[in-house]
Amino acid sequence: MFYESEKARRENDDKRFKQLLYGLLFGVLFSVTLYIIVLWAW
């Protein structure tokens, strides 16, 4: 039972980590795109 919960927790952490990573990647891409648009608009 303990092993199962450990396994589930690790998988959950992996999922959360991937979400965080994708969120960060999206944020960076969004910022860069916004920056380019602002520079181009000037």
GUDREN-98728 format. One record per atom (N, C-alpha, C, O): x, y, z; atom name. Coordinates in steps of 0.1 Angstrom, whole numbers, plus 5000, padded with zeros to 4 digits. Atoms other than C-alpha are relative to their C-alpha. Example, Ala and Ser with C-alpha at 12.3 -4.5 7.8 and 13.67 -1.06 7.14 Angstrom:
+------+------+------+------+
!    X !    Y !    Z ! site !
+------+------+------+------+
! 5009 ! 4988 ! 5000 !    N !
! 5123 ! 4955 ! 5078 !   CA !
! 5009 ! 5012 ! 5000 !    C !
! 5019 ! 5012 ! 5007 !    O !
! 4991 ! 4989 ! 5000 !    N !
! 5137 ! 4989 ! 5071 !   CA !
! 4992 ! 5011 ! 5008 !    C !
! 4997 ! 5022 ! 5009 !    O !
+------+------+------+------+
//
This chain:
+------+------+------+------+
!    X !    Y !    Z ! site !
+------+------+------+------+
! 5008 ! 4988 ! 5000 !    N !
! 5000 ! 5000 ! 5000 !   CA !
! 5009 ! 5013 ! 5000 !    C !
! 5006 ! 5022 ! 4992 !    O !
! 4991 ! 4989 ! 5000 !    N !
! 5028 ! 5024 ! 5009 !   CA !
! 5007 ! 5002 ! 4987 !    C !
! 5009 ! 5013 ! 4982 !    O !
! 4993 ! 5000 ! 5013 !    N !
! 5046 ! 5015 ! 4977 !   CA !
! 4991 ! 5006 ! 4989 !    C !
! 4996 ! 5014 ! 4981 !    O !
! 5010 ! 4996 ! 5010 !    N !
! 5015 ! 5021 ! 4956 !   CA !
! 4998 ! 5015 ! 5001 !    C !
! 4998 ! 5022 ! 4991 !    O !
! 5002 ! 4985 ! 4999 !    N !
! 5010 ! 5056 ! 4971 !   CA !
! 5012 ! 5007 ! 4996 !    C !
! 5011 ! 5018 ! 4991 !    O !
! 4988 ! 4994 ! 5004 !    N !
! 5046 ! 5064 ! 4966 !   CA !
! 5001 ! 5001 ! 4985 !    C !
! 5005 ! 5012 ! 4979 !    O !
! 5000 ! 5000 ! 5014 !    N !
! 5043 ! 5054 ! 4930 !   CA !
! 4991 ! 5010 ! 4994 !    C !
! 4994 ! 5017 ! 4985 !    O !
! 5010 ! 4991 ! 5005 !    N !
! 5012 ! 5074 ! 4925 !   CA !
! 5005 ! 5015 ! 5002 !    C !
! 5003 ! 5023 ! 4994 !    O !
! 4995 ! 4987 ! 4997 !    N !
! 5028 ! 5104 ! 4942 !   CA !
! 5011 ! 5004 ! 4990 !    C !
! 5011 ! 5016 ! 4985 !    O !
! 4989 ! 4997 ! 5009 !    N !
! 5058 ! 5102 ! 4919 !   CA !
! 4995 ! 5003 ! 4986 !    C !
! 4999 ! 5012 ! 4980 !    O !
! 5007 ! 4997 ! 5013 !    N !
! 5036 ! 5100 ! 4888 !   CA !
! 4994 ! 5013 ! 5000 !    C !
! 4994 ! 5020 ! 4990 !    O !
! 5006 ! 4988 ! 4999 !    N !
! 5017 ! 5129 ! 4900 !   CA !
! 5010 ! 5012 ! 4999 !    C !
! 5007 ! 5022 ! 4993 !    O !
! 4990 ! 4990 ! 5000 !    N !
! 5048 ! 5149 ! 4906 !   CA !
! 5006 ! 5002 ! 4986 !    C !
! 5008 ! 5013 ! 4981 !    O !
! 4995 ! 5000 ! 5014 !    N !
! 5060 ! 5140 ! 4871 !   CA !
! 4990 ! 5008 ! 4991 !    C !
! 4994 ! 5016 ! 4983 !    O !
! 5010 ! 4993 ! 5007 !    N !
! 5027 ! 5153 ! 4857 !   CA !
! 5000 ! 5015 ! 5003 !    C !
! 5000 ! 5023 ! 4994 !    O !
! 5000 ! 4986 ! 4995 !    N !
! 5029 ! 5185 ! 4877 !   CA !
! 5013 ! 5007 ! 4994 !    C !
! 5012 ! 5018 ! 4990 !    O !
! 4988 ! 4995 ! 5005 !    N !
! 5065 ! 5189 ! 4866 !   CA !
! 4999 ! 5003 ! 4985 !    C !
! 5004 ! 5014 ! 4980 !    O !
! 5002 ! 4998 ! 5015 !    N !
! 5056 ! 5185 ! 4829 !   CA !
! 4991 ! 5012 ! 4998 !    C !
! 4993 ! 5020 ! 4989 !    O !
! 5009 ! 4989 ! 5001 !    N !
! 5027 ! 5210 ! 4834 !   CA !
! 5008 ! 5013 ! 5002 !    C !
! 5006 ! 5023 ! 4994 !    O !
! 4992 ! 4988 ! 4996 !    N !
! 5051 ! 5235 ! 4850 !   CA !
! 5009 ! 5003 ! 4988 !    C !
! 5011 ! 5015 ! 4984 !    O !
! 4991 ! 4998 ! 5011 !    N !
! 5076 ! 5230 ! 4822 !   CA !
! 4993 ! 5006 ! 4987 !    C !
! 4999 ! 5015 ! 4981 !    O !
! 5007 ! 4995 ! 5012 !    N !
! 5051 ! 5235 ! 4794 !   CA !
! 4995 ! 5014 ! 5003 !    C !
! 4994 ! 5022 ! 4993 !    O !
! 5004 ! 4987 ! 4997 !    N !
! 5037 ! 5265 ! 4812 !   CA !
! 5011 ! 5010 ! 4999 !    C !
! 5009 ! 5021 ! 4993 !    O !
! 4989 ! 4992 ! 5001 !    N !
! 5071 ! 5280 ! 4814 !   CA !
! 5004 ! 5003 ! 4986 !    C !
! 5007 ! 5014 ! 4982 !    O !
! 4997 ! 4999 ! 5014 !    N !
! 5078 ! 5273 ! 4778 !   CA !
! 4990 ! 5009 ! 4993 !    C !
! 4994 ! 5017 ! 4984 !    O !
! 5010 ! 4992 ! 5007 !    N !
! 5045 ! 5288 ! 4767 !   CA !
! 5002 ! 5015 ! 5004 !    C !
! 5000 ! 5024 ! 4996 !    O !
! 4998 ! 4986 ! 4995 !    N !
! 5052 ! 5319 ! 4789 !   CA !
! 5011 ! 5007 ! 4993 !    C !
! 5010 ! 5018 ! 4989 !    O !
! 4988 ! 4994 ! 5007 !    N !
! 5086 ! 5324 ! 4773 !   CA !
! 4997 ! 5003 ! 4985 !    C !
! 5000 ! 5014 ! 4980 !    O !
! 5004 ! 4999 ! 5014 !    N !
! 5072 ! 5319 ! 4738 !   CA !
! 4991 ! 5012 ! 4998 !    C !
! 4992 ! 5020 ! 4989 !    O !
! 5009 ! 4989 ! 5001 !    N !
! 5044 ! 5343 ! 4745 !   CA !
! 5007 ! 5014 ! 5002 !    C !
! 5004 ! 5023 ! 4995 !    O !
! 4992 ! 4987 ! 4998 !    N !
! 5068 ! 5370 ! 4759 !   CA !
! 5008 ! 5004 ! 4988 !    C !
! 5008 ! 5015 ! 4984 !    O !
! 4991 ! 4997 ! 5012 !    N !
! 5091 ! 5367 ! 4729 !   CA !
! 4991 ! 5005 ! 4989 !    C !
! 4995 ! 5015 ! 4982 !    O !
! 5009 ! 4996 ! 5011 !    N !
! 5062 ! 5369 ! 4705 !   CA !
! 4994 ! 5015 ! 5002 !    C !
! 4994 ! 5023 ! 4993 !    O !
! 5005 ! 4986 ! 4997 !    N !
! 5048 ! 5400 ! 4723 !   CA !
! 5011 ! 5010 ! 4998 !    C !
! 5008 ! 5021 ! 4993 !    O !
! 4989 ! 4991 ! 5002 !    N !
! 5082 ! 5416 ! 4723 !   CA !
! 5003 ! 5003 ! 4985 !    C !
! 5005 ! 5015 ! 4982 !    O !
! 4998 ! 4999 ! 5014 !    N !
! 5086 ! 5410 ! 4686 !   CA !
! 4989 ! 5009 ! 4994 !    C !
! 4992 ! 5018 ! 4985 !    O !
! 5012 ! 4992 ! 5005 !    N !
! 5051 ! 5425 ! 4679 !   CA !
! 5002 ! 5014 ! 5004 !    C !
! 5000 ! 5023 ! 4996 !    O !
! 4998 ! 4987 ! 4995 !    N !
! 5059 ! 5455 ! 4700 !   CA !
! 5011 ! 5007 ! 4992 !    C !
! 5010 ! 5019 ! 4988 !    O !
! 4989 ! 4994 ! 5007 !    N !
! 5092 ! 5461 ! 4683 !   CA !
! 4996 ! 5003 ! 4985 !    C !
! 5000 ! 5013 ! 4980 !    O !
! 5005 ! 4999 ! 5014 !    N !
! 5076 ! 5456 ! 4648 !   CA !
! 4990 ! 5011 ! 4999 !    C !
! 4990 ! 5018 ! 4989 !    O !
! 5010 ! 4989 ! 5000 !    N !
! 5048 ! 5480 ! 4657 !   CA !
! 5006 ! 5014 ! 5000 !    C !
! 5001 ! 5023 ! 4995 !    O !
! 4994 ! 4987 ! 5000 !    N !
! 5072 ! 5508 ! 4665 !   CA !
! 5006 ! 5003 ! 4986 !    C !
! 5012 ! 5013 ! 4984 !    O !
+------+------+------+------+
//
